[in-house]
Amino acid sequence: MKTLCVTAMGLALLAISGVPAPAFEVDTHMAINERAVRATINSFSLDEYLKTQLNFSSGVLQTLDDQRVIDWVRKGGKFEDNGLRFFHHFHDPLKPWDASGFKGLFSSSILWGQTQVGGQSLFGDWSWHDARDYYYRALTAGTSAERKQYFAKTFRAIGQVMHLAEDVAGSVHVAAG
């Protein structure tokens, strides 16, 4: 409890000091994603959904393509910072949409996360639309191996989109352009 109070006080002082908060570290993104996967919100549990609706007997611990569901979502939080993807992690709400990304040269994180299927190709395709496409392919694939592969991509993409949502919680990624 004492640590929580000290941490809260430190965050409050940082907020009123005018010093920008640093961006989340990769491990923090992974931890936030894991916490969200394990959470029950308004009686919804991803674990229960996977067990009852998709017949994943182990829920979020189900192995898909050599990794568990929870690990794919965690790794999505990590992989979103790979390469040059981070240039698309900024949004300035005071600028027009076409100029609201980093230095006006890259797309806003909000637009980046909603890129149409295959639109992030240079950096890998992990937008919300790609996640939905992977999910559809997982449900309609002809073999068990293909289904597992597309489900793995689905959960990785979800983790990467979650990363973008987490970034707009930090001042470093908002109005940084």
Disulfide bonds with the S-S distance in Angstrom:
none
